[in-house]
Amino acid sequence: MEVVQVARIMTEKSTIRARFAPSPTGYLHVGGARSALFNWLFCRKHGGTFVLRIEDTDIQRNIAGADQKLRDDLQWLGIDLDESPDKSGEYGPYRQSERLHLYKAAQEKLLASGNAYYAFDTPEELDALRKQAEAEKRGFKYPRPTKFPTTEEAERAKAEGRPVVVRFKTPDEPITVHDELLGDVTLETGQLDDFVIAKSNGWPTYHLAVVVDDAQMQITHVLRAQEHLMNTPKHVFLQRALGYETPKYVHLPLVFNIDGTKMSKRDKHKTVRKVVKERLKANTWSKDAVSQVAACSEEALKKWLDKSDTELDMDQVERIAMAVGVEIPEIDVHDFRSSGYLSEALVNFIALIGWSPGDDREQMTIDEMVAAFSIDRINKTSGRFDREKLLAMNTDWCAAASPQRLLEAFKDWAQVSGSPMATLDDTVTTRVLDACKGFRTFRDVEGKAGILFAPDERVEYDPKAVKKVLEKKDGQGYVMLERLLPALESVDAWTAEGLDAMIKNFCEENDAKLGDVAQPIRVAVAGRPVSPAIGETLALLGVEKTVNRIRRCLSKRK
Ligand code: GLU
């Protein structure tokens, strides 16, 4: 424990600077969260500085508000930031859209030194070149002109309406980049073409912006997903041409679904689409009804059913999912937050996809992970997102959490997910959490106890439970309820203990087993034979609602 504290309170700053550089295209994906976490763990372990940079140069893909959502998600996970758009350090601004002058300067420098050149091919011309390469069975490479266009020529082309971009003159030499984890990766001469560094709208591409920013922000270590491995040679060539130092690179293993497919937003569409198709095929749902639920045109629905995800937005997909009662798989950090996971469980789980502390510890606090973190214990191969394991881990974390922590986290969940339980006071919430002990997620708590706080008319009786618990043996359950009513009405102490004692007594007097009494009560007050311990269930419900619900149930007897 001592070691752990030392790691967290280490005040001496090292020169290590790492960053997380997401594009604001939505909520934080678990893969992104893992990159952020590893950079953060690395910084905290070594007293480094953790920077958040928003990479918003792809104007078409930016989503309004995403920038804030990303920061909220990081905060929820417990990943704090040393420098960010909200907390400016010496190297700001921290949004690329506010740093365009820096990219422009780098671009000018590359043009002036002959390391970059203007190009103004139309999309049709580029397409023709690509087709020609295809026909000749060779990979497409942009044909570098023997003489680079002058600035005047570029301006003239622009005036003629041509798209003017700037391309990097990739050196004609092999390149070896060193990855701290994977070792050396070499590309032979000619494997990279003259890639674009500035787009026709004047904005830099990712490659130029990332290289300029990592240098200007004095980033010493870049931990990013392996999907960027093949970008790194481009970045190193650019660094050399601009006279920058090369940071140390670590390419992190990818995170896949348990079946080996990519974990992406598409999974959400896929899951819901499958069920809708089944329902349509079985004629238990009509296209009209689906369009109505999603508030979309028939045409849009048709295209969406044909696998065009973009036809419906996530709100619409969620509405359909709700109507068919299908659970959408969690993909983003926010999904797990609204499904009722504890952030410490998610962080723990995410860290272990692709890293291990080197012993058999599994349940670890974020501080323990800081103390144990080292780059050489990151896996080289991709990891699987095992949802069952996460659920088990969350169950353990919930069981181990203090009542105070559970209360705080539950309230956050109730508010984020719009649960009616958000209005309960702290004392009641703490009792509910205690009564549901052993739960896997906060959603389970709602599933088990939420009905106790809903209006009485909301109780729906599960026909199977009615049959098994109430109607069986000539309506023995109903008989129990009838007999119980006067006893319940005369209970002095409406507390869990008082009620348990009364029910025990009642069982003895009626020569009944506890289940023969408790289960009919549960079905009467909750609609199903599932609720916390019977005394606490009724104590939470209160005398008036208990009696009301039992009467209501008896009135429905056939
Ligand atoms: N904006 C890039 C992304 O979201 C950052 C990649 C990098 O870390 O260099 O994938």
Residues whose N, C-alpha, C, O or C-beta is under 5 A from the ligand:
A	BS01	LIG	A21 P22 S23 E55 V210 R224
